[in-house]
Amino acid sequence: MSAPGTSGRRRGVIAALLATAATALWGASRLTWVTVTSSDGLGEDRVIELAGGTWAAALTPLALALLAAVAASFAVRGWALRVLAVLVAVVAVAAAVPAVGLLTGSVDDATAARIAELPVRAEVTSLSVTTGPALLALAGAVAALAAAVQLWRTPRARAGLSSRYDSPAARREATARRDTADEPVTERTLWDALDAGEDPTVDAADDRSTDRGGEGGTDDSGTRRTGR
């Protein structure tokens, strides 16, 4: 089990990776990926610039999903943390697919005409691909994949919000478990006991009374015993 400080740093790294990935995908969705030049034989050639959000329509929703994952990375715990890691990995792959397709040259006239919504009589005369935005999207996908790996490796016992955000019922249950396990009293356990409506000093006072009774205190009948 990792130390609390290490767990906190890991969550910070995960949040930074997810935010970076979301920013990269959003930025790539606003930049021009493909420039289409078409002609319908009736007038001048038409030039259409297709932004990432048009060429790969999923980029913006994927960026929003990664932003939501930032908050979720601090809130979930246990098996839900592993589920979140898998979902982030799926988002990373989905973001990488159109970028890899563009960079490998799998752009054809028919696809460009369909995305540009050209009329039937028009034909594509030239295509111009801008690789910078695709590289940015690919970098965002790599950052998201790195965040997924860190999420998967996060110890489940350390995942989730601090106990200060737990409900009163959860705090009472945690206090009862600590009492049963005879765990050492810390400042956190004292506050949890107070939040649960219990007096954490009662048990300590009872223990001291029992110790004094064994050394010459008062027994149950009220008779003073003298230690020997």
ABEGO torsion letter per residue (X at the ends): XBBAAAAAAAAAAAAAAAAAAAAAAAAAAABBABBBBBBAGABBBBBBBBBAAAABAAAAAAAAAAAAAAAAAAABBEAAAAAAAAAAAAAAAAAAAAAAAAAAGBBBAAAAAAAAGBBAABBBABBBBBAAAAAAAAAAAAAAAAAAAAAAABBAAABEBBAAABBAAAAAAAAAAAAAAGBBBBAAAAAAAAAAGBBAAAAAAAAAAAAAAAAGBBBAAGBBBBBX
